[in-house]
């Protein structure tokens, strides 16, 4: 079980940091013609989806208790 502080930090990362990082990465790669920008941003989005699912499960378990 994770602490409330860890949950809040991970939630902030999932809600704000990773989506912003994905957009920033894709934009910079397009502007500067850096290869694999689409793949990098898609990987960040996939990690974010996984983190969101884990946090959703954790929240569901917490509310049941």
C-alpha positions as CSV (number, residue, x, y, z in Angstrom):
1,X,0.0,0.0,0.0
2,X,1.3,3.4,-0.8
3,X,1.3,6.5,1.4
4,X,-1.0,9.4,0.8
5,X,2.1,11.6,0.0
6,X,3.4,9.1,-2.6
7,X,-0.1,8.8,-4.2
8,X,-0.4,12.6,-4.4
9,X,3.1,12.9,-6.1
10,X,2.3,10.1,-8.6
11,X,-1.1,11.6,-9.3
12,X,0.5,15.0,-10.0
13,X,3.1,13.3,-12.3
14,X,0.3,11.5,-14.2
15,X,-2.0,14.4,-14.5
16,X,0.4,17.2,-15.3
17,X,4.0,16.3,-15.8
18,X,3.9,13.4,-18.2
19,X,1.3,14.8,-20.6
20,X,3.2,18.1,-20.7
21,X,6.5,16.2,-21.2
22,X,5.0,14.2,-24.1
23,X,3.8,17.4,-25.8
24,X,7.1,19.2,-25.2
25,X,9.1,16.2,-26.6
26,X,7.0,15.9,-29.7
27,X,7.1,19.6,-30.3
28,X,10.9,20.0,-29.9
29,X,11.5,16.9,-32.1
30,X,9.3,18.4,-34.8
31,X,10.9,21.9,-34.6
32,X,14.5,20.6,-34.6
33,X,13.9,17.6,-36.8
34,X,15.1,15.2,-34.1
35,X,14.4,11.6,-35.1
36,X,12.0,9.3,-33.2
37,X,10.0,12.2,-31.7
38,X,6.7,10.4,-32.3
39,X,8.0,7.2,-30.7
40,X,9.4,9.0,-27.7
41,X,6.2,10.9,-27.0
42,X,4.1,7.8,-27.6
43,X,6.2,5.9,-25.0
44,X,5.7,8.7,-22.5
45,X,1.9,8.5,-23.1
46,X,2.0,4.7,-22.7
47,X,3.9,5.1,-19.4
48,X,1.3,7.7,-18.3
49,X,-1.6,5.4,-19.2
50,X,0.0,2.6,-17.1
51,X,0.6,4.9,-14.2
52,X,-3.0,6.2,-14.4
53,X,-4.3,2.6,-14.3
54,X,-2.2,1.7,-11.3
55,X,-3.3,4.9,-9.5
56,X,-7.0,4.2,-10.3
57,X,-6.7,0.7,-8.9
58,X,-5.0,2.0,-5.8
59,X,-7.7,4.6,-5.3
60,X,-10.4,2.0,-5.8
61,X,-8.9,-0.3,-3.1
62,X,-8.4,2.7,-0.8
63,X,-12.0,3.7,-1.0
64,X,-13.2,0.2,-0.3
65,X,-11.4,0.2,3.0
